[in-house]
């Protein structure tokens, strides 16, 4: 079943808050999404300098991207 790793990332230092809901497709079991999701978020943040994680993250099932 397809899962989606979901989190909110905000552009740090922007004069007006700019936050985006990020959804990364995850094709694998839910426990792997929970286990390795934080590493995927860290990778995404490295690839998108200036953004920071706002709040937590979760794995949602049954979403199609």
Long-range contacts (C-beta under 8 A, 24 or more apart in sequence): 1-61, 1-62, 2-26, 2-27, 2-61, 2-62, 2-63, 2-64, 3-27, 3-28, 3-30, 3-33, 3-59, 3-60, 3-61, 3-63, 4-59, 4-60, 4-61, 4-63, 4-65, 5-33, 5-37, 5-40, 5-41, 5-57, 5-58, 5-59, 6-57, 6-58, 6-59, 6-60, 7-41, 7-53, 7-54, 7-55, 7-56, 7-57, 7-58, 8-53, 8-54, 8-55, 9-44, 9-45, 9-48, 9-51, 9-52, 9-53, 9-54, 10-51, 10-52, 10-54, 11-50, 11-51, 12-50, 12-51, 12-52, 13-50, 19-54, 23-63, 23-65, 25-65, 26-59, 30-59, 30-61, 33-59, 34-59
